[in-house]
Amino acid sequence: MKTALLTLILLPVCISLASCRGAGGPAQRVGYEMDRAAYKVGGGIARAGHSIQRAAR
């Protein structure tokens, strides 16, 4: 009886902890940082392009 009750209590807790995604694994975090860096570089290139266009007028 105690074992069955303990299993019924701990099973949902174990499942919820196992399914927790968190911030992702190392590869996912590196990919996110690469995306952020590419976005920032793209913004810098766009600003440089606008500056060149303003200077050409």
PDB file of N, CA, C and O in Angstrom:
ATOM      1  N   MET A   1       0.821  -1.192   0.000  1.00  0.00           N
ATOM      2  CA  MET A   1       0.000   0.000   0.000  1.00  0.00           C
ATOM      3  C   MET A   1       0.867   1.258   0.000  1.00  0.00           C
ATOM      4  O   MET A   1       0.615   2.190  -0.764  1.00  0.00           O
ATOM      5  N   LYS A   2       1.888   1.282   0.859  1.00  0.00           N
ATOM      6  CA  LYS A   2       2.757   2.452   0.925  1.00  0.00           C
ATOM      7  C   LYS A   2       3.518   2.653  -0.382  1.00  0.00           C
ATOM      8  O   LYS A   2       3.716   3.783  -0.828  1.00  0.00           O
ATOM      9  N   THR A   3       3.939   1.557  -0.986  1.00  0.00           N
ATOM     10  CA  THR A   3       4.692   1.645  -2.231  1.00  0.00           C
ATOM     11  C   THR A   3       3.813   2.201  -3.351  1.00  0.00           C
ATOM     12  O   THR A   3       4.264   3.030  -4.141  1.00  0.00           O
ATOM     13  N   ALA A   4       2.583   1.755  -3.418  1.00  0.00           N
ATOM     14  CA  ALA A   4       1.667   2.232  -4.458  1.00  0.00           C
ATOM     15  C   ALA A   4       1.368   3.716  -4.259  1.00  0.00           C
ATOM     16  O   ALA A   4       1.334   4.476  -5.227  1.00  0.00           O
ATOM     17  N   LEU A   5       1.157   4.125  -3.034  1.00  0.00           N
ATOM     18  CA  LEU A   5       0.879   5.536  -2.745  1.00  0.00           C
ATOM     19  C   LEU A   5       2.099   6.393  -3.064  1.00  0.00           C
ATOM     20  O   LEU A   5       1.967   7.470  -3.645  1.00  0.00           O
ATOM     21  N   LEU A   6       3.263   5.927  -2.692  1.00  0.00           N
ATOM     22  CA  LEU A   6       4.496   6.656  -2.982  1.00  0.00           C
ATOM     23  C   LEU A   6       4.719   6.764  -4.496  1.00  0.00           C
ATOM     24  O   LEU A   6       5.158   7.803  -4.989  1.00  0.00           O
ATOM     25  N   THR A   7       4.421   5.704  -5.216  1.00  0.00           N
ATOM     26  CA  THR A   7       4.557   5.722  -6.670  1.00  0.00           C
ATOM     27  C   THR A   7       3.588   6.725  -7.287  1.00  0.00           C
ATOM     28  O   THR A   7       3.962   7.466  -8.196  1.00  0.00           O
ATOM     29  N   LEU A   8       2.358   6.757  -6.808  1.00  0.00           N
ATOM     30  CA  LEU A   8       1.367   7.706  -7.333  1.00  0.00           C
ATOM     31  C   LEU A   8       1.749   9.152  -7.048  1.00  0.00           C
ATOM     32  O   LEU A   8       1.401  10.051  -7.814  1.00  0.00           O
ATOM     33  N   ILE A   9       2.455   9.377  -5.960  1.00  0.00           N
ATOM     34  CA  ILE A   9       2.871  10.740  -5.623  1.00  0.00           C
ATOM     35  C   ILE A   9       4.115  11.136  -6.409  1.00  0.00           C
ATOM     36  O   ILE A   9       4.185  12.253  -6.921  1.00  0.00           O
ATOM     37  N   LEU A  10       5.093  10.247  -6.514  1.00  0.00           N
ATOM     38  CA  LEU A  10       6.368  10.594  -7.141  1.00  0.00           C
ATOM     39  C   LEU A  10       6.357  10.518  -8.661  1.00  0.00           C
ATOM     40  O   LEU A  10       7.161  11.191  -9.307  1.00  0.00           O
ATOM     41  N   LEU A  11       5.478   9.725  -9.249  1.00  0.00           N
ATOM     42  CA  LEU A  11       5.457   9.579 -10.696  1.00  0.00           C
ATOM     43  C   LEU A  11       5.191  10.909 -11.409  1.00  0.00           C
ATOM     44  O   LEU A  11       5.940  11.237 -12.330  1.00  0.00           O
ATOM     45  N   PRO A  12       4.176  11.692 -11.043  1.00  0.00           N
ATOM     46  CA  PRO A  12       3.982  12.986 -11.722  1.00  0.00           C
ATOM     47  C   PRO A  12       5.148  13.951 -11.524  1.00  0.00           C
ATOM     48  O   PRO A  12       5.481  14.722 -12.423  1.00  0.00           O
ATOM     49  N   VAL A  13       5.760  13.906 -10.357  1.00  0.00           N
ATOM     50  CA  VAL A  13       6.904  14.781 -10.096  1.00  0.00           C
ATOM     51  C   VAL A  13       8.069  14.404 -11.007  1.00  0.00           C
ATOM     52  O   VAL A  13       8.704  15.283 -11.591  1.00  0.00           O
ATOM     53  N   CYS A  14       8.352  13.140 -11.133  1.00  0.00           N
ATOM     54  CA  CYS A  14       9.450  12.688 -11.992  1.00  0.00           C
ATOM     55  C   CYS A  14       9.177  13.012 -13.457  1.00  0.00           C
ATOM     56  O   CYS A  14      10.085  13.415 -14.184  1.00  0.00           O
ATOM     57  N   ILE A  15       7.945  12.839 -13.888  1.00  0.00           N
ATOM     58  CA  ILE A  15       7.605  13.140 -15.278  1.00  0.00           C
ATOM     59  C   ILE A  15       7.741  14.627 -15.549  1.00  0.00           C
ATOM     60  O   ILE A  15       8.250  15.024 -16.597  1.00  0.00           O
ATOM     61  N   SER A  16       7.293  15.447 -14.621  1.00  0.00           N
ATOM     62  CA  SER A  16       7.386  16.895 -14.844  1.00  0.00           C
ATOM     63  C   SER A  16       8.842  17.361 -14.856  1.00  0.00           C
ATOM     64  O   SER A  16       9.186  18.263 -15.620  1.00  0.00           O
ATOM     65  N   LEU A  17       9.685  16.780 -14.046  1.00  0.00           N
ATOM     66  CA  LEU A  17      11.098  17.162 -14.050  1.00  0.00           C
ATOM     67  C   LEU A  17      11.799  16.686 -15.315  1.00  0.00           C
ATOM     68  O   LEU A  17      12.675  17.375 -15.837  1.00  0.00           O
ATOM     69  N   ALA A  18      11.425  15.532 -15.801  1.00  0.00           N
ATOM     70  CA  ALA A  18      12.068  14.999 -16.994  1.00  0.00           C
ATOM     71  C   ALA A  18      11.658  15.768 -18.245  1.00  0.00           C
ATOM     72  O   ALA A  18      12.435  15.863 -19.195  1.00  0.00           O
ATOM     73  N   SER A  19      10.457  16.312 -18.253  1.00  0.00           N
ATOM     74  CA  SER A  19       9.985  17.010 -19.446  1.00  0.00           C
ATOM     75  C   SER A  19      10.320  18.494 -19.433  1.00  0.00           C
ATOM     76  O   SER A  19       9.988  19.207 -20.380  1.00  0.00           O
ATOM     77  N   CYS A  20      10.958  18.961 -18.401  1.00  0.00           N
ATOM     78  CA  CYS A  20      11.314  20.378 -18.306  1.00  0.00           C
ATOM     79  C   CYS A  20      12.404  20.690 -19.326  1.00  0.00           C
ATOM     80  O   CYS A  20      13.452  20.044 -19.327  1.00  0.00           O
ATOM     81  N   ARG A  21      12.170  21.661 -20.182  1.00  0.00           N
ATOM     82  CA  ARG A  21      13.119  21.974 -21.241  1.00  0.00           C
ATOM     83  C   ARG A  21      14.203  22.940 -20.773  1.00  0.00           C
ATOM     84  O   ARG A  21      15.363  22.788 -21.153  1.00  0.00           O
ATOM     85  N   GLY A  22      13.856  23.911 -19.971  1.00  0.00           N
ATOM     86  CA  GLY A  22      14.846  24.874 -19.506  1.00  0.00           C
ATOM     87  C   GLY A  22      15.338  25.753 -20.645  1.00  0.00           C
ATOM     88  O   GLY A  22      14.575  26.093 -21.550  1.00  0.00           O
ATOM     89  N   ALA A  23      16.608  26.119 -20.599  1.00  0.00           N
ATOM     90  CA  ALA A  23      17.190  27.014 -21.598  1.00  0.00           C
ATOM     91  C   ALA A  23      17.729  26.256 -22.806  1.00  0.00           C
ATOM     92  O   ALA A  23      18.251  26.872 -23.735  1.00  0.00           O
ATOM     93  N   GLY A  24      17.614  24.953 -22.807  1.00  0.00           N
ATOM     94  CA  GLY A  24      18.114  24.161 -23.920  1.00  0.00           C
ATOM     95  C   GLY A  24      19.525  23.664 -23.662  1.00  0.00           C
ATOM     96  O   GLY A  24      20.161  24.013 -22.667  1.00  0.00           O
ATOM     97  N   GLY A  25      19.980  22.864 -24.561  1.00  0.00           N
ATOM     98  CA  GLY A  25      21.314  22.305 -24.434  1.00  0.00           C
ATOM     99  C   GLY A  25      22.366  23.274 -24.942  1.00  0.00           C
ATOM    100  O   GLY A  25      22.037  24.365 -25.406  1.00  0.00           O
ATOM    101  N   PRO A  26      23.624  22.882 -24.858  1.00  0.00           N
ATOM    102  CA  PRO A  26      24.709  23.761 -25.288  1.00  0.00           C
ATOM    103  C   PRO A  26      24.623  24.138 -26.766  1.00  0.00           C
ATOM    104  O   PRO A  26      24.885  25.286 -27.123  1.00  0.00           O
ATOM    105  N   ALA A  27      24.263  23.198 -27.618  1.00  0.00           N
ATOM    106  CA  ALA A  27      24.174  23.498 -29.051  1.00  0.00           C
ATOM    107  C   ALA A  27      23.056  24.492 -29.332  1.00  0.00           C
ATOM    108  O   ALA A  27      23.198  25.367 -30.186  1.00  0.00           O
ATOM    109  N   GLN A  28      21.948  24.359 -28.616  1.00  0.00           N
ATOM    110  CA  GLN A  28      20.832  25.282 -28.814  1.00  0.00           C
ATOM    111  C   GLN A  28      21.201  26.689 -28.357  1.00  0.00           C
ATOM    112  O   GLN A  28      20.831  27.670 -29.001  1.00  0.00           O
ATOM    113  N   ARG A  29      21.924  26.787 -27.255  1.00  0.00           N
ATOM    114  CA  ARG A  29      22.345  28.111 -26.771  1.00  0.00           C
ATOM    115  C   ARG A  29      23.347  28.753 -27.728  1.00  0.00           C
ATOM    116  O   ARG A  29      23.294  29.960 -27.966  1.00  0.00           O
ATOM    117  N   VAL A  30      24.258  27.951 -28.276  1.00  0.00           N
ATOM    118  CA  VAL A  30      25.222  28.480 -29.246  1.00  0.00           C
ATOM    119  C   VAL A  30      24.491  28.953 -30.501  1.00  0.00           C
ATOM    120  O   VAL A  30      24.808  30.012 -31.043  1.00  0.00           O
ATOM    121  N   GLY A  31      23.519  28.177 -30.960  1.00  0.00           N
ATOM    122  CA  GLY A  31      22.740  28.576 -32.126  1.00  0.00           C
ATOM    123  C   GLY A  31      21.995  29.873 -31.887  1.00  0.00           C
ATOM    124  O   GLY A  31      21.924  30.725 -32.772  1.00  0.00           O
ATOM    125  N   TYR A  32      21.442  30.028 -30.698  1.00  0.00           N
ATOM    126  CA  TYR A  32      20.729  31.270 -30.358  1.00  0.00           C
ATOM    127  C   TYR A  32      21.688  32.458 -30.381  1.00  0.00           C
ATOM    128  O   TYR A  32      21.350  33.519 -30.907  1.00  0.00           O
ATOM    129  N   GLU A  33      22.865  32.287 -29.822  1.00  0.00           N
ATOM    130  CA  GLU A  33      23.844  33.383 -29.807  1.00  0.00           C
ATOM    131  C   GLU A  33      24.321  33.708 -31.220  1.00  0.00           C
ATOM    132  O   GLU A  33      24.557  34.873 -31.538  1.00  0.00           O
ATOM    133  N   MET A  34      24.466  32.692 -32.069  1.00  0.00           N
ATOM    134  CA  MET A  34      24.860  32.943 -33.461  1.00  0.00           C
ATOM    135  C   MET A  34      23.766  33.720 -34.193  1.00  0.00           C
ATOM    136  O   MET A  34      24.061  34.611 -34.989  1.00  0.00           O
ATOM    137  N   ASP A  35      22.511  33.384 -33.926  1.00  0.00           N
ATOM    138  CA  ASP A  35      21.406  34.125 -34.533  1.00  0.00           C
ATOM    139  C   ASP A  35      21.420  35.582 -34.097  1.00  0.00           C
ATOM    140  O   ASP A  35      21.214  36.484 -34.908  1.00  0.00           O
ATOM    141  N   ARG A  36      21.663  35.804 -32.814  1.00  0.00           N
ATOM    142  CA  ARG A  36      21.718  37.179 -32.306  1.00  0.00           C
ATOM    143  C   ARG A  36      22.859  37.953 -32.950  1.00  0.00           C
ATOM    144  O   ARG A  36      22.693  39.114 -33.325  1.00  0.00           O
ATOM    145  N   ALA A  37      24.015  37.312 -33.078  1.00  0.00           N
ATOM    146  CA  ALA A  37      25.176  37.974 -33.677  1.00  0.00           C
ATOM    147  C   ALA A  37      24.907  38.309 -35.144  1.00  0.00           C
ATOM    148  O   ALA A  37      25.243  39.400 -35.605  1.00  0.00           O
ATOM    149  N   ALA A  38      24.304  37.374 -35.875  1.00  0.00           N
ATOM    150  CA  ALA A  38      23.999  37.628 -37.289  1.00  0.00           C
ATOM    151  C   ALA A  38      23.002  38.774 -37.420  1.00  0.00           C
ATOM    152  O   ALA A  38      23.112  39.586 -38.338  1.00  0.00           O
ATOM    153  N   TYR A  39      22.036  38.848 -36.518  1.00  0.00           N
ATOM    154  CA  TYR A  39      21.058  39.934 -36.546  1.00  0.00           C
ATOM    155  C   TYR A  39      21.744  41.281 -36.309  1.00  0.00           C
ATOM    156  O   TYR A  39      21.446  42.266 -36.985  1.00  0.00           O
ATOM    157  N   LYS A  40      22.662  41.312 -35.348  1.00  0.00           N
ATOM    158  CA  LYS A  40      23.379  42.561 -35.069  1.00  0.00           C
ATOM    159  C   LYS A  40      24.260  42.971 -36.244  1.00  0.00           C
ATOM    160  O   LYS A  40      24.325  44.152 -36.582  1.00  0.00           O
ATOM    161  N   VAL A  41      24.937  42.013 -36.867  1.00  0.00           N
ATOM    162  CA  VAL A  41      25.776  42.313 -38.028  1.00  0.00           C
ATOM    163  C   VAL A  41      24.908  42.831 -39.169  1.00  0.00           C
ATOM    164  O   VAL A  41      25.285  43.784 -39.851  1.00  0.00           O
ATOM    165  N   GLY A  42      23.755  42.215 -39.380  1.00  0.00           N
ATOM    166  CA  GLY A  42      22.844  42.667 -40.422  1.00  0.00           C
ATOM    167  C   GLY A  42      22.381  44.101 -40.184  1.00  0.00           C
ATOM    168  O   GLY A  42      22.266  44.886 -41.126  1.00  0.00           O
ATOM    169  N   GLY A  43      22.118  44.440 -38.927  1.00  0.00           N
ATOM    170  CA  GLY A  43      21.738  45.817 -38.604  1.00  0.00           C
ATOM    171  C   GLY A  43      22.864  46.794 -38.882  1.00  0.00           C
ATOM    172  O   GLY A  43      22.621  47.899 -39.369  1.00  0.00           O
ATOM    173  N   GLY A  44      24.085  46.403 -38.581  1.00  0.00           N
ATOM    174  CA  GLY A  44      25.240  47.257 -38.861  1.00  0.00           C
ATOM    175  C   GLY A  44      25.441  47.469 -40.353  1.00  0.00           C
ATOM    176  O   GLY A  44      25.760  48.574 -40.792  1.00  0.00           O
ATOM    177  N   ILE A  45      25.255  46.416 -41.127  1.00  0.00           N
ATOM    178  CA  ILE A  45      25.387  46.534 -42.582  1.00  0.00           C
ATOM    179  C   ILE A  45      24.307  47.458 -43.134  1.00  0.00           C
ATOM    180  O   ILE A  45      24.572  48.265 -44.026  1.00  0.00           O
ATOM    181  N   ALA A  46      23.091  47.340 -42.604  1.00  0.00           N
ATOM    182  CA  ALA A  46      22.000  48.209 -43.067  1.00  0.00           C
ATOM    183  C   ALA A  46      22.300  49.671 -42.736  1.00  0.00           C
ATOM    184  O   ALA A  46      22.062  50.554 -43.561  1.00  0.00           O
ATOM    185  N   ARG A  47      22.815  49.929 -41.545  1.00  0.00           N
ATOM    186  CA  ARG A  47      23.159  51.311 -41.168  1.00  0.00           C
ATOM    187  C   ARG A  47      24.265  51.844 -42.061  1.00  0.00           C
ATOM    188  O   ARG A  47      24.228  53.005 -42.469  1.00  0.00           O
ATOM    189  N   ALA A  48      25.248  51.008 -42.368  1.00  0.00           N
ATOM    190  CA  ALA A  48      26.329  51.440 -43.255  1.00  0.00           C
ATOM    191  C   ALA A  48      25.779  51.753 -44.645  1.00  0.00           C
ATOM    192  O   ALA A  48      26.197  52.729 -45.267  1.00  0.00           O
ATOM    193  N   GLY A  49      24.857  50.942 -45.132  1.00  0.00           N
ATOM    194  CA  GLY A  49      24.246  51.188 -46.428  1.00  0.00           C
ATOM    195  C   GLY A  49      23.473  52.495 -46.456  1.00  0.00           C
ATOM    196  O   GLY A  49      23.529  53.229 -47.443  1.00  0.00           O
ATOM    197  N   HIS A  50      22.752  52.792 -45.382  1.00  0.00           N
ATOM    198  CA  HIS A  50      22.021  54.059 -45.294  1.00  0.00           C
ATOM    199  C   HIS A  50      22.988  55.242 -45.274  1.00  0.00           C
ATOM    200  O   HIS A  50      22.727  56.276 -45.888  1.00  0.00           O
ATOM    201  N   SER A  51      24.089  55.086 -44.574  1.00  0.00           N
ATOM    202  CA  SER A  51      25.079  56.167 -44.525  1.00  0.00           C
ATOM    203  C   SER A  51      25.681  56.418 -45.899  1.00  0.00           C
ATOM    204  O   SER A  51      25.899  57.567 -46.284  1.00  0.00           O
ATOM    205  N   ILE A  52      25.950  55.353 -46.635  1.00  0.00           N
ATOM    206  CA  ILE A  52      26.502  55.511 -47.988  1.00  0.00           C
ATOM    207  C   ILE A  52      25.491  56.202 -48.905  1.00  0.00           C
ATOM    208  O   ILE A  52      25.848  57.063 -49.709  1.00  0.00           O
ATOM    209  N   GLN A  53      24.233  55.810 -48.769  1.00  0.00           N
ATOM    210  CA  GLN A  53      23.200  56.446 -49.601  1.00  0.00           C
ATOM    211  C   GLN A  53      23.059  57.924 -49.279  1.00  0.00           C
ATOM    212  O   GLN A  53      22.908  58.742 -50.186  1.00  0.00           O
ATOM    213  N   ARG A  54      23.106  58.283 -47.976  1.00  0.00           N
ATOM    214  CA  ARG A  54      23.014  59.694 -47.598  1.00  0.00           C
ATOM    215  C   ARG A  54      24.215  60.482 -48.127  1.00  0.00           C
ATOM    216  O   ARG A  54      24.080  61.628 -48.556  1.00  0.00           O
ATOM    217  N   ALA A  55      25.381  59.853 -48.089  1.00  0.00           N
ATOM    218  CA  ALA A  55      26.598  60.543 -48.535  1.00  0.00           C
ATOM    219  C   ALA A  55      26.582  60.724 -50.066  1.00  0.00           C
ATOM    220  O   ALA A  55      27.176  61.672 -50.579  1.00  0.00           O
ATOM    221  N   ALA A  56      25.919  59.836 -50.782  1.00  0.00           N
ATOM    222  CA  ALA A  56      25.900  59.905 -52.242  1.00  0.00           C
ATOM    223  C   ALA A  56      24.949  60.976 -52.767  1.00  0.00           C
ATOM    224  O   ALA A  56      25.022  61.323 -53.946  1.00  0.00           O
ATOM    225  N   ARG A  57      24.078  61.500 -51.945  1.00  0.00           N
ATOM    226  CA  ARG A  57      23.094  62.502 -52.400  1.00  0.00           C
ATOM    227  C   ARG A  57      23.709  63.839 -52.614  1.00  0.00           C
ATOM    228  O   ARG A  57      23.017  64.783 -52.995  1.00  0.00           O
TER     229      ARG A  57
END
